[in-house]
Amino acid sequence: MGHTQHSTHPHPPTNAASPSTDQHSPTAVGPQGGHGHRRTNVASPSTAPLPLPLPLPAVAVAPHEGLPHRPMKAAPSSTPPPAAVVPQGRHPHPTTKTASPSTAPPTAIVPQGSHGHGPAKAASPSTAPQPPAAIAPHGGHLYPTTEAARVLRVGARTRPKAGAPPTDPPPNPDGPPTTRRPRKGLRTLLATLLTAAIAAPLSGAARPQIPAPAPATLPPITATTLQTTYAANRANATRAADMADAHGDTHRAAADRTLAAPSRHLLTFDGRGAGQATEVLGDLAHADHIAVLVPGSDTSLDTYARFHKAAAALYTDLTHRAPRGTRTAVVAWLGYETPATVSTTVTTTTRAKEAAPHLRAFVRDLRAAAKPRAHLSLLCHSYGTVVCGRAAQGLEADDIVLIGSPGTGADTATALHTHARIWAARGSEDWIARVPHVSATFFGTTVGFGTDPVSHAFGARIFDAGDANHSGYFTPGSASLTNLARITLADPPEAPHA
């Protein structure tokens, strides 16, 4: 049997059958990975036969995985041809019916890994064979010529072409699906990030920039310069209110004018953008106990009234609870640009990293203006706990209180690297409990805030917050406000009830 090189595809000369008979060509069995396809050619009476180069002797089956070597002799023309040998795992797809026993030639077998086109059997005086069918290249197959061979059905699925692999993996009838679904907490976090990523551009573009003067030039904060500082910031807030009014933003103008009232004591004020302010309630220079409130998301000059209300509630409780002769002060520190609740920044530590050095510097200045041995507590709420966690190392505070916290970015209280006592509480109605306490870094940005501060693993001192919701920790008469006041006064708070 003659063989061609692997890289070529010869086309043997065709022989036309004699006018008296129709002759079927031999069926080629493809190499491993291919399919044989029988084709019947009907000779035209007007064509003349062409001689074939060599007669077809007995042929042998090529080596194949799973198939033994078995020599096969060519079948005589009076018997049906042997069945086509198909590689293991394949299916033949004939395009016509089996040739007649009287005219069908033997099946040609192609050795594995080759493209041989064996010579056809010499024509008898009464018949002339047609040219053999084209043989597919190694690893390929001929395109089927009928619709039935073009679509192979496997159960309820179909393949568009014979021999092509299915586009989806086969089902697993003996067990559950192998695809692992993500954890519920991770799905919740990803859904939150997706929602935030969509809503952030919309919320950021909802409000145009509000014009305002630059912050007032102030002397260093000391006990003797406090009144000068208050007056300068009130004047700056008045100018900001006038500019906001001229800009047509009456809401911001009203907020600025409220802060500019003679009764307000502003350590800092900046009316530009979302706005920042630091307000003192009480006698800072002579206070024995000072509480600094660090707010969470969505706190700005536009929502400052809500923040001031929380500070005023704590100050009122302190004045009634403090022993006779004990002076207290509360400082509402809006000294950073808080993230929006629906935004990408609220799930990262970016704003906290920016705010932490400002909080440390402010506490140092506050120490310079207060009594030398004043007891100072930081009461940090929501995203403000992330800020306090970032600023904790080197912060000159006696107590750091975490309420309604999504996490601090640290795995344990010890990892905050501070000498301050770390306290934590969460109300039973606070939705922050459902936020996944995870942390991961993507492209240099940390998403999530890690260990739950009220968990045993974190190691904070836990106190009772009652049934407070996320915005209700400073509600007058509540268990949470009572315990916040006690911590500020250096008294032990109540432990959570069983």
N, C-alpha and C positions, 0 to 999 in steps of 0.2 A: 504494500500500500504506500502510495506517495504521500509526503507531508510537506507543508509549506512552513516558512518561518513564522514565529509567534506574532511579529509586528506587521505582517502583510495579510491581505485578504484576497486571494486569487479568485478569479471567476472562470470556471472551466467552460469550455465551448459547449454550446447547446446542440442537441441532436433532435431533429424533427422526426416524428413517427411517420411510418409509411401510411399512405392513404387508406389502407385496409383496416388498421387497428388504431386504438388509443392506448397509450402507454403511460403509466404513473411513474413519477420519479421516486427514487429512494428517499425515505424519511431520515433526516439527520438528527442524531441525538447530540444535544449541545454539551459543552464541557460543564464542569462543576459550577453551579450557580446559574446555568442557563436553562432553556427549555427547547425541546425539539418541536418543530411545527411542520406537519405534512402539507403538501400542496399538490393539487392535481392540475396538470396542464393538458389541455386538449389540443392535439396537434392540428395544424391547418393542412388541408389536403394539398395546398399549393406549395408547401415548403419541402425542400430536399434534405435528406438526412446527412448529418456531418459525422465523420468517424470519431470514435472515442480513442484516447491514447492507449489505454490498457484495459484488459478484462479485470473484473472485481473478484478476487479470490476470497477465501475464508478470512474473516476478521476477528479480532479479539477485543474483549471488553477491557477498557483502560482501568488502571487502579483507581479505586474510589473508596472514600471513608465509609466503612460499613458494608461494602460490596466486594465479594471475592473475585479473583481473576478466573474468568470462565471463557474459554474460547468458544466462539459460535461460528458455525458454518453457514454459508449463504443458503437460504431456503430455495428450493426449486420453484420455478415459475408456476407450477400447478398447485402449490400450497400457500396458505395465507402467511404473510410476513410475521416474524416474531414481534412481540410487543416492544415498544421503545423503552430503552433503559433510561431511567430518570434518576438524577442525583438525589441523595438522601435528603428528605425534607422538602422536596419540590413536587409539583404536580404538572403533568402534561396537559397542554391545552390544544388539542387538534382543531383545525379550522374546517376540515371536511370529513366526510365519512370514510371508513376504512376502505382501501382499494379492493377491487375485485380479486378473488383468489387466483384467477387465471392470468391476471396481468400485473399484480403487485410485485415489485422486486424486493429483495432482502433489505433489511434495515442496516444502514451504515453506522458504525460505532466510532465516535471520535475519541482519541486518547485524551486523558486528563491533562490540562495545561497546554494543549496544542490546538492548532487550527488547521488540521489537515483536511484536505478535500480529496478524498480517495477517488480514483478513476471509476467510472461506471462500467457495468458489465457490457461486453460487446453485444451489439444488436444481432438478433437472429435474422435469418433470411426473410422471415415473415413479419418481424416487428422491428421497430427502431425506437429505443428509449428516449424519453425527454430529458432535458438537463437536470442534474440533481438540485435539490433546494439549497438556497444560500445558507451558510453556516454562521451562526452568531459569533461575535468576537468573544474572547475569554472573559467570563464574568458577566456577559450581557445576554440579551435575548432579542429575538425578532419581534416586531410589533404585531400583535394579533390582527387578523383580518376580518373577524366577525365580532358582533356586539357581545355574544356570549363569552368569548375569550377575553374581551376587553375589561370586563367587570368580574372580579372574583368576590363572592360573598362568603364572609366568615361570620356565622350567626346573624346578628342584626347590623354588622358593620360591612362596609364595602371598601375595596381598594380600587383606585382608578385604573391601575394597569397591572397586568399579571407580572408576578415576580417582585413588585415594589413592596417595601416593608410597610406595615400599617402605621398611620400617623399618630395613633395613641396607643399606650401600652395595653397589653391584654388584661382582661379582668382577673381578679384573684378570687375564685369561687371557694377556696378552702380556708379563707381567713379574712380578717378585716383589712381595709385599705391600708397600704403602706405609707401613704402621705401623712405626715404628722402635722396636725393643726397647731397654730401658735397658741401660747397660753393666753387665757382671758385677760390677765393684767396687761400683757404686752399689746394685745389687740386694742385694749382701751387706750393705752398710751399713744399708739400709732393713730387711732381715730382722733384723739385730742389734738395731736400735732397737725393732722391733715386739716381739721376744722380751723385750727388757729392759722395755718398757712393761707387758707382761703380768705379768712375774715380780716387778717392783719392789714393788708393793703387797703381794704375798704374802710376800716376804722381809722387808719392813719390819715386817709384823705378826706375824712368827713369834716374836719375843722381846719379852716385856714389859719395861718400864723397871725397872732395878735400882737400889734405893736406895743412896746413898753420901753421905758427908760432903762438904762443900765443900772445895776445895783449901786447903792450909795457907797461912797468911800468912807470906811469906818475905822476908828482906832482899834487897837487890840482890846479884846473883851477882858475887862477886869471889874472888880466891884465898884470902882469909882467912875468907870466909863459907861456903865449900864444905861443910865438915863439919857445920855447923849446918843447912844446907839438906838435906843427905842425911838427917840424923836426923829432921827435921820431916816429910819426905815418907815415910819408913819408918813413922813413927807414924800418919800419915794412911792409908797403905795397910793397916795393921793394923785400924783402925776400919772401913774399907771392907770388909775380909774378914769381919768380925763381922756387919755389916749384911747382906751378901749371904748369909751362912750363915743368918741369921734369916729372910731372905726365901725360903729354900729353894733358892737357886741355889748348889749346892756347887761347880760348875765355876768360876764367877767367884770364889767364896771362896778356892778353891785357888790361882788365878792371882794374886789380891791378896796372899795370904800368901807366895807365892814372891818377889814383889817387895819384901815387907817384911822379908826376911831380912837379918841384920846385914852380910852381905857385899855387898849391893847398894847402888849409889850412884845415887840418883834426884835429878836436878835439878828435875824437875817430876812431879806425880802428880795425876790427877783420875779418881776411880773412877765418876763419874756417866755414865750412858748407855753408849755403846760403850767409853768410857774413853780416857784419854791418859796417856802417860808418857814421860819422857826419862831415859835411863840412861847413865852414864859407865862405860866399861871402861878402866882405866889411871889414870895420874896426870895429870889435866887441867891442874893448875896449873903443872907443869914439863914438859909434853910439847913436843917439838920439831916433831912432825908429828901433826896431828889429822884424823881422818876422821869426817865426819858422814853417817850413813846416813838417807836419806829414803825411806820405804817406799811401796809402791803399794796397790792395792785390797785389801779384806778383811783389813786389819791393825787389830786392836783389842786390848784387854786379854785377851779370850778366846783370841786367836791369838798373843799376844805371845811365847810360848815359841819359835815359829818365827822371829820377828824377832830375838829375843835370840840364837838359834843362829847366824844369819848374822853378827851383830856379833861374837860370840865367835870364830867361825872366822877372820874378818879380823884380829882382835886377836892371835890366836895366831900367824898367819902373819907379822904385822908384828914381833912380838917376836923371832922367829927370823931374820927377814930384815934387820932394822935393824942398822946398824953398831954396834960397841961404843961405849957412851956416848950413843947416840941414844935418846931416850924417845918413846914413842908413846901415843896415846889414841884410842879409838873412842867415838863418841857415837851411840846409837840414838835418833833423834828421832821419836817418835810424837806430834807436836804439832798434829795436825789430825784431823778426822773423815774417814777414808778412805772412798771409795765402795765399795759392794759390786760384785763382779765382774759379777753379773747385776743390773743396775739401769740406769736412765736416766742417772744422774749420772756413771757411768763413761765415758760417751761425750761428755761436755761439759766445759768448762773451769770450771764453777761452783765445785766444791770447791777447785780449784787457785787461783782468784781469792781465795777466802776464806782459804786457807792461806798464800799468798805473803807478806803483811805479817807474819804470825807468824814465818815462817822468817827473814825479814830481821832482825826484832827479836831473835830468839834468837841469831843469829850475832853481832850486835853485843854482846850480853851475854856470849857465849862469848869474844869477843876481850878483853873486860875481865877475864875470869877466867884467861885463858891468858897465856903469855909474849908479849911485844910482837911478836916477829918469828916466831912459830910459823907453820909452813906448814899451811894449812887447805884440805882438799878436801871437796867435797860429792859423795857417791856416791848417785845417784838411780836408783831402780829402777821400771820400769813406769809407773803413773800418777804416781809421785813425780817422774818426769822432767818432767811437765806442771807440777807445783808448782815445780820448780827453774827451769823456763823462765819462769814468771810472776814469780818472785822474783829472777831473775838481775840485772836492772838495779838497781844500788845495793847488791848483795850483796857483802860483804867476804870474798871467797873467792879462792884462788889457782887452783883447778881445779874445774870442774864436769864430772862424769862421768855420761853417759846410757847406761844398760844396759837392754836389753829394752824400748825406748821405742816407744810408739805415735805419738810426735811431741811437740813442745813447744808447739805453737800458733804457732810462728814459722816462716817460710819458709827462713831461713838462720841460721847461727850468728852472723853479724854483727848480725842483727835482734834478738838477745837483749840487745844494748847493755850488755855487761859487759867488763871488762878481764881476766876469768878465762879461762884456756885451756879450750876446750870439747872434750871427748873423747866418743866414742861407740863402742859395740860391741853385737853381737847374736850369740848362739850359733846354730849351725846347726840345732839342734833346737827353737828357740823358735817357738812358734805365732804370736807377735806379728807375724812377717813376713807373715802372710796377712791382717792387718788393713788395710783400704784406707786409704791415707794421703791423706785428703781433709779439707776443712774448709769448713763452710757455716754461715751464721747464719740462724736462724729465730726471728722475734719476739724479737730481742735475745739469744738464747741461741746460743752457738757449739757446733756439733756436729762432732766430729772434730778432729784435731790437726795437720793439714798435713803438710809435707814429712818424709820418712823421715830421721831423723838420721844413719843410716849411708850415705845416698846421697851421691854426689859433689856434687850440687847444694846440699846443706845446708852443706857446708864444714867439718865437724868433723874432729878428728884421730881416725882410726880405729885401733883396736887389736884384737888377737886375743882372741876369747872361746871358742875351741874349739867343742866340741859341746854347750855348755850349753843346757839347756832353760829355760823361762821362770822356773822356781824354782831353777835350779841354778848361778847365777852365783857363789855363795859356797861352793860345794862344795870341801872341803879337797883340795889337790893339783891342782885344775883349772887350766887355762890362764887362765880368766877371773879367778879369785881371785888368781893370781900377778901378773897385770897390774894388778889393782886395788890390790894392795899396793905395787907399784912406783910407781904414780902418786901414792899417798899419801906415799911417801918421796921424791917429786920425782925419781924415776928414770924414764927413758923406757921405756915398755912395748914388748912385741913387736908388730910389725905383723902383720896377718892373713896366713895362709899362702895361697899361690896355689891 
